[in-house]
Amino acid sequence: MSRIRIMADSSEEADAVQAAIVTVLEVAGGDRDYPMRNGFGVRRYLEVQLPQARTVQARATRVDRPELES
């Protein structure tokens, strides 16, 4: 899981950015906006991860020692 911070001028703009992110990643959070300190706009934090279907599975192979392959 990774964390993303959206910084936008309004909650509506943050909603649009989150909607675009949801098309690519699995998203948790995003249910609360925080006002920017010393400025205008909002911050929103999301927890994201790659969908299971897109997860990369690593497999090591040893050409020099085939008996070690799993």
HTML snippet that shows the backbone in 3Dmol.js (N, CA, C, O; Angstrom):
<script src="https://3Dmol.org/build/3Dmol-min.js"></script>
<div id="view" style="width:600px;height:400px;position:relative"></div>
<script>
const pdb = `
ATOM      1  N   MET A   1       0.840  -1.185   0.000  1.00  0.00           N
ATOM      2  CA  MET A   1       0.000   0.000   0.000  1.00  0.00           C
ATOM      3  C   MET A   1       0.873   1.232   0.000  1.00  0.00           C
ATOM      4  O   MET A   1       1.916   1.280   0.653  1.00  0.00           O
ATOM      5  N   SER A   2       0.441   2.201  -0.725  1.00  0.00           N
ATOM      6  CA  SER A   2       1.116   3.496  -0.765  1.00  0.00           C
ATOM      7  C   SER A   2       0.122   4.579  -0.393  1.00  0.00           C
ATOM      8  O   SER A   2      -1.090   4.363  -0.415  1.00  0.00           O
ATOM      9  N   ARG A   3       0.640   5.732  -0.055  1.00  0.00           N
ATOM     10  CA  ARG A   3      -0.213   6.850   0.333  1.00  0.00           C
ATOM     11  C   ARG A   3      -0.044   7.986  -0.672  1.00  0.00           C
ATOM     12  O   ARG A   3       1.075   8.314  -1.067  1.00  0.00           O
ATOM     13  N   ILE A   4      -1.154   8.576  -1.079  1.00  0.00           N
ATOM     14  CA  ILE A   4      -1.164   9.705  -2.009  1.00  0.00           C
ATOM     15  C   ILE A   4      -1.823  10.887  -1.324  1.00  0.00           C
ATOM     16  O   ILE A   4      -2.824  10.733  -0.625  1.00  0.00           O
ATOM     17  N   ARG A   5      -1.257  12.064  -1.526  1.00  0.00           N
ATOM     18  CA  ARG A   5      -1.871  13.294  -1.021  1.00  0.00           C
ATOM     19  C   ARG A   5      -2.342  14.101  -2.221  1.00  0.00           C
ATOM     20  O   ARG A   5      -1.550  14.425  -3.107  1.00  0.00           O
ATOM     21  N   ILE A   6      -3.628  14.424  -2.252  1.00  0.00           N
ATOM     22  CA  ILE A   6      -4.203  15.286  -3.281  1.00  0.00           C
ATOM     23  C   ILE A   6      -4.285  16.687  -2.697  1.00  0.00           C
ATOM     24  O   ILE A   6      -4.812  16.877  -1.601  1.00  0.00           O
ATOM     25  N   MET A   7      -3.767  17.663  -3.422  1.00  0.00           N
ATOM     26  CA  MET A   7      -3.876  19.063  -3.016  1.00  0.00           C
ATOM     27  C   MET A   7      -4.658  19.770  -4.118  1.00  0.00           C
ATOM     28  O   MET A   7      -4.201  19.853  -5.258  1.00  0.00           O
ATOM     29  N   ALA A   8      -5.835  20.278  -3.776  1.00  0.00           N
ATOM     30  CA  ALA A   8      -6.722  20.860  -4.776  1.00  0.00           C
ATOM     31  C   ALA A   8      -7.307  22.169  -4.267  1.00  0.00           C
ATOM     32  O   ALA A   8      -7.256  22.475  -3.076  1.00  0.00           O
ATOM     33  N   ASP A   9      -7.868  22.937  -5.207  1.00  0.00           N
ATOM     34  CA  ASP A   9      -8.496  24.212  -4.849  1.00  0.00           C
ATOM     35  C   ASP A   9      -9.832  24.024  -4.151  1.00  0.00           C
ATOM     36  O   ASP A   9     -10.255  24.884  -3.377  1.00  0.00           O
ATOM     37  N   SER A  10     -10.513  22.889  -4.421  1.00  0.00           N
ATOM     38  CA  SER A  10     -11.833  22.665  -3.836  1.00  0.00           C
ATOM     39  C   SER A  10     -12.065  21.168  -3.654  1.00  0.00           C
ATOM     40  O   SER A  10     -11.328  20.342  -4.193  1.00  0.00           O
ATOM     41  N   SER A  11     -13.091  20.836  -2.893  1.00  0.00           N
ATOM     42  CA  SER A  11     -13.456  19.427  -2.710  1.00  0.00           C
ATOM     43  C   SER A  11     -13.895  18.800  -4.025  1.00  0.00           C
ATOM     44  O   SER A  11     -13.638  17.621  -4.269  1.00  0.00           O
ATOM     45  N   GLU A  12     -14.554  19.580  -4.871  1.00  0.00           N
ATOM     46  CA  GLU A  12     -15.006  19.070  -6.164  1.00  0.00           C
ATOM     47  C   GLU A  12     -13.812  18.701  -7.049  1.00  0.00           C
ATOM     48  O   GLU A  12     -13.841  17.682  -7.739  1.00  0.00           O
ATOM     49  N   GLU A  13     -12.776  19.522  -7.028  1.00  0.00           N
ATOM     50  CA  GLU A  13     -11.578  19.218  -7.807  1.00  0.00           C
ATOM     51  C   GLU A  13     -10.890  17.968  -7.253  1.00  0.00           C
ATOM     52  O   GLU A  13     -10.416  17.133  -8.024  1.00  0.00           O
ATOM     53  N   ALA A  14     -10.832  17.832  -5.937  1.00  0.00           N
ATOM     54  CA  ALA A  14     -10.256  16.635  -5.322  1.00  0.00           C
ATOM     55  C   ALA A  14     -11.071  15.396  -5.691  1.00  0.00           C
ATOM     56  O   ALA A  14     -10.502  14.325  -5.903  1.00  0.00           O
ATOM     57  N   ASP A  15     -12.402  15.530  -5.769  1.00  0.00           N
ATOM     58  CA  ASP A  15     -13.259  14.419  -6.199  1.00  0.00           C
ATOM     59  C   ASP A  15     -12.907  13.980  -7.614  1.00  0.00           C
ATOM     60  O   ASP A  15     -12.847  12.784  -7.898  1.00  0.00           O
ATOM     61  N   ALA A  16     -12.674  14.947  -8.507  1.00  0.00           N
ATOM     62  CA  ALA A  16     -12.339  14.632  -9.898  1.00  0.00           C
ATOM     63  C   ALA A  16     -10.988  13.923  -9.992  1.00  0.00           C
ATOM     64  O   ALA A  16     -10.836  12.974 -10.761  1.00  0.00           O
ATOM     65  N   VAL A  17     -10.021  14.377  -9.221  1.00  0.00           N
ATOM     66  CA  VAL A  17      -8.706  13.733  -9.214  1.00  0.00           C
ATOM     67  C   VAL A  17      -8.823  12.315  -8.660  1.00  0.00           C
ATOM     68  O   VAL A  17      -8.236  11.383  -9.211  1.00  0.00           O
ATOM     69  N   GLN A  18      -9.575  12.146  -7.578  1.00  0.00           N
ATOM     70  CA  GLN A  18      -9.756  10.821  -6.993  1.00  0.00           C
ATOM     71  C   GLN A  18     -10.469   9.895  -7.968  1.00  0.00           C
ATOM     72  O   GLN A  18     -10.117   8.719  -8.062  1.00  0.00           O
ATOM     73  N   ALA A  19     -11.460  10.395  -8.694  1.00  0.00           N
ATOM     74  CA  ALA A  19     -12.177   9.571  -9.675  1.00  0.00           C
ATOM     75  C   ALA A  19     -11.230   9.069 -10.762  1.00  0.00           C
ATOM     76  O   ALA A  19     -11.362   7.934 -11.219  1.00  0.00           O
ATOM     77  N   ALA A  20     -10.281   9.900 -11.179  1.00  0.00           N
ATOM     78  CA  ALA A  20      -9.306   9.473 -12.186  1.00  0.00           C
ATOM     79  C   ALA A  20      -8.365   8.410 -11.620  1.00  0.00           C
ATOM     80  O   ALA A  20      -8.009   7.464 -12.323  1.00  0.00           O
ATOM     81  N   ILE A  21      -7.964   8.557 -10.369  1.00  0.00           N
ATOM     82  CA  ILE A  21      -7.065   7.584  -9.739  1.00  0.00           C
ATOM     83  C   ILE A  21      -7.760   6.237  -9.569  1.00  0.00           C
ATOM     84  O   ILE A  21      -7.132   5.191  -9.729  1.00  0.00           O
ATOM     85  N   VAL A  22      -9.051   6.257  -9.246  1.00  0.00           N
ATOM     86  CA  VAL A  22      -9.819   5.023  -9.022  1.00  0.00           C
ATOM     87  C   VAL A  22      -9.884   4.166 -10.286  1.00  0.00           C
ATOM     88  O   VAL A  22     -10.039   2.949 -10.190  1.00  0.00           O
ATOM     89  N   THR A  23      -9.769   4.768 -11.456  1.00  0.00           N
ATOM     90  CA  THR A  23      -9.824   3.994 -12.699  1.00  0.00           C
ATOM     91  C   THR A  23      -8.596   3.116 -12.881  1.00  0.00           C
ATOM     92  O   THR A  23      -8.625   2.185 -13.686  1.00  0.00           O
ATOM     93  N   VAL A  24      -7.512   3.391 -12.150  1.00  0.00           N
ATOM     94  CA  VAL A  24      -6.264   2.654 -12.320  1.00  0.00           C
ATOM     95  C   VAL A  24      -5.869   1.865 -11.072  1.00  0.00           C
ATOM     96  O   VAL A  24      -5.316   0.771 -11.181  1.00  0.00           O
ATOM     97  N   LEU A  25      -6.148   2.410  -9.892  1.00  0.00           N
ATOM     98  CA  LEU A  25      -5.693   1.814  -8.638  1.00  0.00           C
ATOM     99  C   LEU A  25      -6.853   1.511  -7.705  1.00  0.00           C
ATOM    100  O   LEU A  25      -7.918   2.119  -7.808  1.00  0.00           O
ATOM    101  N   GLU A  26      -6.640   0.563  -6.789  1.00  0.00           N
ATOM    102  CA  GLU A  26      -7.600   0.341  -5.710  1.00  0.00           C
ATOM    103  C   GLU A  26      -7.355   1.414  -4.660  1.00  0.00           C
ATOM    104  O   GLU A  26      -6.217   1.642  -4.250  1.00  0.00           O
ATOM    105  N   VAL A  27      -8.429   2.074  -4.226  1.00  0.00           N
ATOM    106  CA  VAL A  27      -8.303   3.234  -3.342  1.00  0.00           C
ATOM    107  C   VAL A  27      -9.077   3.006  -2.052  1.00  0.00           C
ATOM    108  O   VAL A  27     -10.198   2.498  -2.069  1.00  0.00           O
ATOM    109  N   ALA A  28      -8.466   3.386  -0.936  1.00  0.00           N
ATOM    110  CA  ALA A  28      -9.139   3.416   0.363  1.00  0.00           C
ATOM    111  C   ALA A  28      -8.962   4.816   0.933  1.00  0.00           C
ATOM    112  O   ALA A  28      -7.966   5.485   0.658  1.00  0.00           O
ATOM    113  N   GLY A  29      -9.909   5.243   1.707  1.00  0.00           N
ATOM    114  CA  GLY A  29      -9.832   6.579   2.295  1.00  0.00           C
ATOM    115  C   GLY A  29     -10.468   7.615   1.389  1.00  0.00           C
ATOM    116  O   GLY A  29     -11.299   7.285   0.543  1.00  0.00           O
ATOM    117  N   GLY A  30     -10.081   8.853   1.564  1.00  0.00           N
ATOM    118  CA  GLY A  30     -10.621   9.927   0.751  1.00  0.00           C
ATOM    119  C   GLY A  30     -11.959  10.429   1.221  1.00  0.00           C
ATOM    120  O   GLY A  30     -12.645  11.146   0.492  1.00  0.00           O
ATOM    121  N   ASP A  31     -12.345  10.063   2.437  1.00  0.00           N
ATOM    122  CA  ASP A  31     -13.657  10.462   2.937  1.00  0.00           C
ATOM    123  C   ASP A  31     -13.607  11.755   3.737  1.00  0.00           C
ATOM    124  O   ASP A  31     -14.622  12.192   4.278  1.00  0.00           O
ATOM    125  N   ARG A  32     -12.425  12.370   3.815  1.00  0.00           N
ATOM    126  CA  ARG A  32     -12.310  13.606   4.592  1.00  0.00           C
ATOM    127  C   ARG A  32     -11.311  14.546   3.929  1.00  0.00           C
ATOM    128  O   ARG A  32     -10.247  14.118   3.482  1.00  0.00           O
ATOM    129  N   ASP A  33     -11.658  15.820   3.868  1.00  0.00           N
ATOM    130  CA  ASP A  33     -10.766  16.848   3.345  1.00  0.00           C
ATOM    131  C   ASP A  33     -10.232  17.684   4.500  1.00  0.00           C
ATOM    132  O   ASP A  33     -10.940  17.938   5.475  1.00  0.00           O
ATOM    133  N   TYR A  34      -9.001  18.100   4.384  1.00  0.00           N
ATOM    134  CA  TYR A  34      -8.359  18.935   5.392  1.00  0.00           C
ATOM    135  C   TYR A  34      -8.033  20.287   4.766  1.00  0.00           C
ATOM    136  O   TYR A  34      -7.508  20.331   3.654  1.00  0.00           O
ATOM    137  N   PRO A  35      -8.332  21.392   5.451  1.00  0.00           N
ATOM    138  CA  PRO A  35      -8.004  22.706   4.880  1.00  0.00           C
ATOM    139  C   PRO A  35      -6.491  22.898   4.805  1.00  0.00           C
ATOM    140  O   PRO A  35      -5.747  22.423   5.662  1.00  0.00           O
ATOM    141  N   MET A  36      -6.056  23.601   3.768  1.00  0.00           N
ATOM    142  CA  MET A  36      -4.633  23.910   3.617  1.00  0.00           C
ATOM    143  C   MET A  36      -4.237  24.942   4.663  1.00  0.00           C
ATOM    144  O   MET A  36      -4.994  25.868   4.954  1.00  0.00           O
ATOM    145  N   ARG A  37      -3.083  24.780   5.208  1.00  0.00           N
ATOM    146  CA  ARG A  37      -2.568  25.770   6.159  1.00  0.00           C
ATOM    147  C   ARG A  37      -2.025  26.966   5.386  1.00  0.00           C
ATOM    148  O   ARG A  37      -1.346  26.806   4.372  1.00  0.00           O
ATOM    149  N   ASN A  38      -2.328  28.157   5.872  1.00  0.00           N
ATOM    150  CA  ASN A  38      -1.815  29.390   5.272  1.00  0.00           C
ATOM    151  C   ASN A  38      -2.131  29.507   3.785  1.00  0.00           C
ATOM    152  O   ASN A  38      -1.311  30.007   3.015  1.00  0.00           O
ATOM    153  N   GLY A  39      -3.290  29.058   3.383  1.00  0.00           N
ATOM    154  CA  GLY A  39      -3.638  29.170   1.973  1.00  0.00           C
ATOM    155  C   GLY A  39      -5.053  28.720   1.711  1.00  0.00           C
ATOM    156  O   GLY A  39      -5.838  28.479   2.628  1.00  0.00           O
ATOM    157  N   PHE A  40      -5.357  28.615   0.438  1.00  0.00           N
ATOM    158  CA  PHE A  40      -6.682  28.196   0.009  1.00  0.00           C
ATOM    159  C   PHE A  40      -6.623  26.757  -0.475  1.00  0.00           C
ATOM    160  O   PHE A  40      -5.566  26.273  -0.880  1.00  0.00           O
ATOM    161  N   GLY A  41      -7.746  26.086  -0.434  1.00  0.00           N
ATOM    162  CA  GLY A  41      -7.812  24.740  -0.956  1.00  0.00           C
ATOM    163  C   GLY A  41      -7.890  23.687   0.133  1.00  0.00           C
ATOM    164  O   GLY A  41      -8.013  23.985   1.322  1.00  0.00           O
ATOM    165  N   VAL A  42      -7.814  22.436  -0.325  1.00  0.00           N
ATOM    166  CA  VAL A  42      -7.945  21.293   0.574  1.00  0.00           C
ATOM    167  C   VAL A  42      -6.873  20.249   0.265  1.00  0.00           C
ATOM    168  O   VAL A  42      -6.310  20.210  -0.829  1.00  0.00           O
ATOM    169  N   ARG A  43      -6.610  19.404   1.269  1.00  0.00           N
ATOM    170  CA  ARG A  43      -5.759  18.223   1.103  1.00  0.00           C
ATOM    171  C   ARG A  43      -6.630  17.010   1.360  1.00  0.00           C
ATOM    172  O   ARG A  43      -7.534  17.043   2.195  1.00  0.00           O
ATOM    173  N   ARG A  44      -6.353  15.949   0.641  1.00  0.00           N
ATOM    174  CA  ARG A  44      -7.051  14.678   0.849  1.00  0.00           C
ATOM    175  C   ARG A  44      -6.011  13.567   0.751  1.00  0.00           C
ATOM    176  O   ARG A  44      -5.155  13.584  -0.134  1.00  0.00           O
ATOM    177  N   TYR A  45      -6.091  12.613   1.656  1.00  0.00           N
ATOM    178  CA  TYR A  45      -5.137  11.511   1.679  1.00  0.00           C
ATOM    179  C   TYR A  45      -5.832  10.219   1.257  1.00  0.00           C
ATOM    180  O   TYR A  45      -6.949   9.930   1.687  1.00  0.00           O
ATOM    181  N   LEU A  46      -5.154   9.449   0.409  1.00  0.00           N
ATOM    182  CA  LEU A  46      -5.676   8.172  -0.069  1.00  0.00           C
ATOM    183  C   LEU A  46      -4.636   7.085   0.155  1.00  0.00           C
ATOM    184  O   LEU A  46      -3.435   7.332   0.047  1.00  0.00           O
ATOM    185  N   GLU A  47      -5.099   5.897   0.465  1.00  0.00           N
ATOM    186  CA  GLU A  47      -4.255   4.706   0.469  1.00  0.00           C
ATOM    187  C   GLU A  47      -4.543   3.995  -0.846  1.00  0.00           C
ATOM    188  O   GLU A  47      -5.703   3.749  -1.175  1.00  0.00           O
ATOM    189  N   VAL A  48      -3.502   3.663  -1.600  1.00  0.00           N
ATOM    190  CA  VAL A  48      -3.700   3.048  -2.911  1.00  0.00           C
ATOM    191  C   VAL A  48      -2.826   1.807  -3.053  1.00  0.00           C
ATOM    192  O   VAL A  48      -1.790   1.671  -2.403  1.00  0.00           O
ATOM    193  N   GLN A  49      -3.277   0.905  -3.925  1.00  0.00           N
ATOM    194  CA  GLN A  49      -2.477  -0.258  -4.291  1.00  0.00           C
ATOM    195  C   GLN A  49      -2.901  -0.718  -5.674  1.00  0.00           C
ATOM    196  O   GLN A  49      -3.990  -0.392  -6.146  1.00  0.00           O
ATOM    197  N   LEU A  50      -2.027  -1.480  -6.315  1.00  0.00           N
ATOM    198  CA  LEU A  50      -2.361  -2.044  -7.613  1.00  0.00           C
ATOM    199  C   LEU A  50      -3.438  -3.100  -7.433  1.00  0.00           C
ATOM    200  O   LEU A  50      -3.413  -3.840  -6.450  1.00  0.00           O
ATOM    201  N   PRO A  51      -4.390  -3.188  -8.368  1.00  0.00           N
ATOM    202  CA  PRO A  51      -5.373  -4.276  -8.295  1.00  0.00           C
ATOM    203  C   PRO A  51      -4.663  -5.624  -8.400  1.00  0.00           C
ATOM    204  O   PRO A  51      -3.603  -5.715  -9.020  1.00  0.00           O
ATOM    205  N   GLN A  52      -5.225  -6.658  -7.811  1.00  0.00           N
ATOM    206  CA  GLN A  52      -4.602  -7.984  -7.814  1.00  0.00           C
ATOM    207  C   GLN A  52      -4.305  -8.480  -9.222  1.00  0.00           C
ATOM    208  O   GLN A  52      -3.281  -9.126  -9.443  1.00  0.00           O
ATOM    209  N   ALA A  53      -5.181  -8.192 -10.173  1.00  0.00           N
ATOM    210  CA  ALA A  53      -4.974  -8.657 -11.543  1.00  0.00           C
ATOM    211  C   ALA A  53      -3.736  -8.020 -12.174  1.00  0.00           C
ATOM    212  O   ALA A  53      -3.161  -8.590 -13.102  1.00  0.00           O
ATOM    213  N   ARG A  54      -3.319  -6.859 -11.692  1.00  0.00           N
ATOM    214  CA  ARG A  54      -2.170  -6.160 -12.265  1.00  0.00           C
ATOM    215  C   ARG A  54      -0.906  -6.328 -11.434  1.00  0.00           C
ATOM    216  O   ARG A  54       0.130  -5.754 -11.771  1.00  0.00           O
ATOM    217  N   THR A  55      -0.968  -7.089 -10.372  1.00  0.00           N
ATOM    218  CA  THR A  55       0.191  -7.256  -9.508  1.00  0.00           C
ATOM    219  C   THR A  55       1.273  -8.044 -10.234  1.00  0.00           C
ATOM    220  O   THR A  55       0.986  -9.035 -10.905  1.00  0.00           O
ATOM    221  N   VAL A  56       2.486  -7.609 -10.099  1.00  0.00           N
ATOM    222  CA  VAL A  56       3.612  -8.269 -10.746  1.00  0.00           C
ATOM    223  C   VAL A  56       4.118  -9.375  -9.832  1.00  0.00           C
ATOM    224  O   VAL A  56       4.416  -9.138  -8.661  1.00  0.00           O
ATOM    225  N   GLN A  57       4.211 -10.582 -10.374  1.00  0.00           N
ATOM    226  CA  GLN A  57       4.743 -11.714  -9.627  1.00  0.00           C
ATOM    227  C   GLN A  57       6.178 -11.964 -10.087  1.00  0.00           C
ATOM    228  O   GLN A  57       6.419 -12.184 -11.274  1.00  0.00           O
ATOM    229  N   ALA A  58       7.108 -11.932  -9.175  1.00  0.00           N
ATOM    230  CA  ALA A  58       8.513 -12.159  -9.510  1.00  0.00           C
ATOM    231  C   ALA A  58       8.846 -13.637  -9.362  1.00  0.00           C
ATOM    232  O   ALA A  58       8.347 -14.323  -8.470  1.00  0.00           O
ATOM    233  N   ARG A  59       9.706 -14.107 -10.263  1.00  0.00           N
ATOM    234  CA  ARG A  59      10.170 -15.486 -10.172  1.00  0.00           C
ATOM    235  C   ARG A  59      11.642 -15.508 -10.535  1.00  0.00           C
ATOM    236  O   ARG A  59      12.038 -15.022 -11.594  1.00  0.00           O
ATOM    237  N   ALA A  60      12.433 -16.061  -9.669  1.00  0.00           N
ATOM    238  CA  ALA A  60      13.870 -16.138  -9.914  1.00  0.00           C
ATOM    239  C   ALA A  60      14.204 -17.450 -10.601  1.00  0.00           C
ATOM    240  O   ALA A  60      13.635 -18.494 -10.281  1.00  0.00           O
ATOM    241  N   THR A  61      15.118 -17.391 -11.531  1.00  0.00           N
ATOM    242  CA  THR A  61      15.602 -18.607 -12.191  1.00  0.00           C
ATOM    243  C   THR A  61      17.125 -18.595 -12.160  1.00  0.00           C
ATOM    244  O   THR A  61      17.758 -17.539 -12.179  1.00  0.00           O
ATOM    245  N   ARG A  62      17.685 -19.771 -12.112  1.00  0.00           N
ATOM    246  CA  ARG A  62      19.140 -19.917 -12.124  1.00  0.00           C
ATOM    247  C   ARG A  62      19.508 -20.791 -13.307  1.00  0.00           C
ATOM    248  O   ARG A  62      19.290 -22.003 -13.288  1.00  0.00           O
ATOM    249  N   VAL A  63      20.060 -20.179 -14.323  1.00  0.00           N
ATOM    250  CA  VAL A  63      20.456 -20.926 -15.510  1.00  0.00           C
ATOM    251  C   VAL A  63      21.624 -21.854 -15.189  1.00  0.00           C
ATOM    252  O   VAL A  63      21.711 -22.963 -15.716  1.00  0.00           O
ATOM    253  N   ASP A  64      22.510 -21.395 -14.329  1.00  0.00           N
ATOM    254  CA  ASP A  64      23.698 -22.182 -14.016  1.00  0.00           C
ATOM    255  C   ASP A  64      23.418 -23.345 -13.058  1.00  0.00           C
ATOM    256  O   ASP A  64      24.217 -24.279 -12.986  1.00  0.00           O
ATOM    257  N   ARG A  65      22.279 -23.308 -12.308  1.00  0.00           N
ATOM    258  CA  ARG A  65      21.950 -24.381 -11.358  1.00  0.00           C
ATOM    259  C   ARG A  65      20.462 -24.701 -11.450  1.00  0.00           C
ATOM    260  O   ARG A  65      19.687 -24.246 -10.608  1.00  0.00           O
ATOM    261  N   PRO A  66      20.048 -25.468 -12.447  1.00  0.00           N
ATOM    262  CA  PRO A  66      18.626 -25.755 -12.642  1.00  0.00           C
ATOM    263  C   PRO A  66      17.983 -26.491 -11.469  1.00  0.00           C
ATOM    264  O   PRO A  66      16.764 -26.430 -11.316  1.00  0.00           O
ATOM    265  N   GLU A  67      18.755 -27.180 -10.642  1.00  0.00           N
ATOM    266  CA  GLU A  67      18.164 -27.886  -9.501  1.00  0.00           C
ATOM    267  C   GLU A  67      17.616 -26.923  -8.445  1.00  0.00           C
ATOM    268  O   GLU A  67      16.845 -27.340  -7.581  1.00  0.00           O
ATOM    269  N   LEU A  68      17.997 -25.648  -8.497  1.00  0.00           N
ATOM    270  CA  LEU A  68      17.500 -24.658  -7.542  1.00  0.00           C
ATOM    271  C   LEU A  68      16.196 -24.003  -7.981  1.00  0.00           C
ATOM    272  O   LEU A  68      15.565 -23.295  -7.196  1.00  0.00           O
ATOM    273  N   GLU A  69      15.787 -24.232  -9.225  1.00  0.00           N
ATOM    274  CA  GLU A  69      14.534 -23.627  -9.695  1.00  0.00           C
ATOM    275  C   GLU A  69      13.357 -24.226  -8.955  1.00  0.00           C
ATOM    276  O   GLU A  69      13.341 -25.413  -8.630  1.00  0.00           O
ATOM    277  N   SER A  70      12.373 -23.381  -8.697  1.00  0.00           N
ATOM    278  CA  SER A  70      11.182 -23.877  -8.008  1.00  0.00           C
ATOM    279  C   SER A  70      10.055 -24.065  -8.988  1.00  0.00           C
ATOM    280  O   SER A  70       8.962 -24.479  -8.601  1.00  0.00           O
TER     281      SER A  70
END
`;
const viewer = $3Dmol.createViewer("view");
viewer.addModel(pdb, "pdb");
viewer.setStyle({}, {cartoon: {color: "spectrum"}});
viewer.zoomTo();
viewer.render();
</script>
